[in-house]
């Protein structure tokens, strides 16, 4: 804040005013009767008035230009503010869309996590069902297959390898392929219409889940086996698709017949159950 004027300063101002007034009165008293001086004073007053008028006009024009520039600047600033406001609105809309998208992504992630939990539960359930089924008792032990493999140990027959290798699942599947070809089953129906029907003759599934699990096991085993044998030219597909028939290579067919003959002639007193099981499977295939 400005400081208040002191008494001394007020006295100076009053003195200056009195002095000016005295000078004016003295000049009026001295030259009051002189018409020339009055003319000069009048002319000087006129000139001063003109000069002041011109200065006022110039000052007004300058002030007008200044106000115009100020108005232009203010208008420009207002436009910038409006542009910023529009950008803020766009940013607000973009942010809102982004939040909605993030919300949807979050929901999809939650759904995916739920699906993963469901898949995990299904896998655990399927694993539990497989563990409850005694596949060794369903298929019999591998004593018969191992005995045949030992007998064929020194054989050079390439097409006898699926049996002489001593693999139980492979040997059983080859038997089913041999009889499925004889009965002219389509490749896509062998498991459901032939293999499962054969096992149903002497296996009593306690629950539908047991049958389903066993079917899936047999289907996976069968598909893997016939694709492997087909790639090695042991069997040939006579068409395309699941409704195609298939044929066995003559040498592979002879190897199947040799193994079947061995199994039917075998009488293993130490492993009578598995021997009889294999014979029953072959007999069911023959009588199908």
Beta strands, then each sheet from edge to edge (+ up, - down):
strand 1: 235-237
strand 2: 246-248
sheet 1: 1+ 2-
end
